[in-house]
Amino acid sequence: MARWNNADRTPLARLRANAGFSAEKAAPLLGTIMMTLYRYEKGISELPLSVAEKMASLYAVPFDEIRLAARQTKKKNEVKQ
């Protein structure tokens, strides 16, 4: 499995990694599957409020930090398209 440099990750993925979670471990704790978490982290799918709240709790960061990371991720994805 490839290891990503933290700088190469999207803001949401960086928050997860900084909290010490792999996508495989975080997805079920967030009540989702890995593919859906991937889509949130890439800005492909809209991050639901309930999942954002779980992320904030699991990653031990303020909810506003999750919201900001989600916006930055979405904006980064829109620029690529």
N, C-alpha and C positions, 0 to 999 in steps of 0.2 A: 504494500500500500504506500502511495506517495505521501510524503510529509510536506505540508505547505509552510512556507515562511509566513509568519504572522502578518507581515506587510502586504502579502498577496491576498489575504482574506478580505471579505466584505466587512463592514462595521459590525453587523450582527454576528457573523461567524467569529470575528475577533473577540467579541464579548464572551461568547461561549468558550472559546479556547482559553482566554485569560482566566475564566472561572475553573478551568481544569477539566472540561468535559469534551469528549469526542462527540461527534454527531450521533454515533451509534448509542452512546449512553444517554445523551440528552433527549433524544426524540421520544422514547417511551415515558420519560419523566415529565415531559411536556404534554403528554397525551396525544402524540402524533406519530407518524411513521417517518423514517429517515428521508424518504423522497420529498415529503411535504416540508420537512424542516429545511431541506436543501433549497426548495423553491422559495421559502420565506427568506432564507439567508442570501439568495441571489437576487431578490427583489422581483421575482417572477410572479409570485402570488402575494396578495394582500395579507398582512399579518393581522389575524384577529385579535381583538382586545383581550380575550380570555387567555390566549397563548402569550401575548406580550406581558400580561400580569404574571403568568407562571415563569416566564423567562426572567423577569426582574427578581422574583423570589429565588429561583434556582441559581441564577448567576450572581446573586447578592449585590445588585446594583439598583439605583433608583429607577422607577418606572419611566421617568422622563428620559433617562439615558437610553432605554430600549426604544422609545418612540423616536428619539433623534437618530439612533443608529438605523432604524427601519427607514426613515426618510432619506438618510444619506445613501443607504443601500439601493433604494428605489431610484433615486436620482442618478446614481452611478450606473444602474442598469439601463435607464432611459437614454443616457448619453451614448452607450454602446450600440444601441439600436438605431 
